[in-house]
Amino acid sequence: MAVEDEDEHISDESSFYGDEDDKERFEILTETIAASHRNQEALSLTEIARRNLATTRERSDKRFNPHDGERNSWQLHETAEAFLQRAPPRTASGEEYGPWLWVFNPFAGNPKKSVRIASFKEEAGSALDEFLKAKESLEKSMAGRSASAITKKISPRRKEAEQAILQAATKHGVTSGKWMLFLLPEDIDEYWKAVVEGTITGDLGTSAKVATDEGQGDRMPRLICIYTKNFADVEDVRRVVLELNRRGLVKNIYYKSDAYTHMDISSSNVWGFRASMYSSRDMLGSSSRG
């Protein structure tokens, strides 16, 4: 991913910190967007390593960096250590580098694709408006009824709206998503180095980014996003979080689609949607290091 989210600011995701996900919703979404994976089990770490190595070997002569020559991005000639020394995120100034530092998987190819964000937002916006009208109508017609009775009536409409947004995202090519790590500045360089190393070897996702220092202070969490190509590719989403866990980077983290980011669907949103699609707890179970 690099096409959709370069305009993103940390405020887009900051309210997501601490959002909860639950097993039931994870299963519903998995059924909805990836029915072909319904019987799939988590890949073993050995299998993850084998596939990563095979992919790297196959594409070793096709290394590509869409941000070639840009100061805020890792360059093909750099090691992870050299990039971190040149632009350590803990002290890298937002004024100098912009809001994000980037690294791209050099084996992922040119990420340019048909991404119609404006068309997606129009279609998804209509679905959200329709749901909100239906929700308000139901609440008005059921005034005086118990909150649980009203919620029971609204829930199917909410699920329909969620599905409509994901379908619109797929239709218009807005399929990327990200695992998100919120870290204190004192830990950000160590974690970012591990993410950079995993990305440039092709073991993690399509790209990753980390928030720079924009004067937030040492007690304000910073965000690292690790992107995957398609939120509906549950196998790949799981593969990435397994690799993050193998590298000791996972406690309890969440995955959010860029479609939801574009529609400003964050925690405590007016539609009552959960901001996350998946959680590491659900995908890793007892194998999580956190």
FENSUL-V693071 format. One record per backbone hydrogen bond with DSSP energy under -0.5 kcal/mol. NH is the residue of the N-H (numbers start at 1). CO is the residue of the C=O. If there is no record, write none. Layout:
BEGIN
NH;CO
NH;CO
END
This chain:
BEGIN
8;5
12;9
13;10
14;10
15;11
16;13
17;14
19;16
26;22
27;23
28;24
29;25
30;26
31;27
32;28
33;29
34;30
37;34
38;35
40;37
48;44
49;45
50;46
51;47
52;48
53;49
54;50
55;51
56;52
57;53
58;54
59;55
60;57
62;59
64;106
68;65
70;67
73;70
74;102
78;75
83;79
84;80
85;81
86;82
87;83
91;88
92;88
94;213
97;93
98;94
101;210
102;72
103;208
105;206
106;104
108;105
115;113
116;114
116;172
117;115
120;116
121;117
122;118
123;119
124;120
125;121
126;122
127;123
128;124
129;125
130;126
131;127
132;128
133;129
134;130
135;131
136;132
137;133
138;134
139;135
140;136
141;137
142;138
143;140
145;142
150;146
151;147
152;148
153;149
154;150
155;151
156;152
157;153
158;154
159;155
160;156
161;157
162;158
163;159
164;160
165;161
166;162
167;163
168;164
169;165
170;166
171;167
172;168
173;170
174;169
175;173
177;228
178;256
179;226
180;254
181;224
183;181
183;222
187;184
188;184
188;185
189;185
191;187
192;188
193;189
194;190
195;191
196;192
197;193
198;194
199;195
200;196
201;197
202;199
203;198
204;198
206;227
207;227
208;103
209;225
210;101
211;223
212;99
213;92
214;212
220;217
222;183
224;181
225;209
226;179
227;207
227;225
228;177
231;175
233;230
234;232
237;233
238;234
239;235
240;236
241;237
242;238
243;239
244;240
245;241
246;242
247;243
248;245
249;244
254;180
255;278
256;178
258;176
259;176
261;257
262;258
263;259
264;261
265;260
266;264
269;266
272;269
277;255
278;255
280;253
283;279
284;280
285;280
285;281
287;284
288;285
END
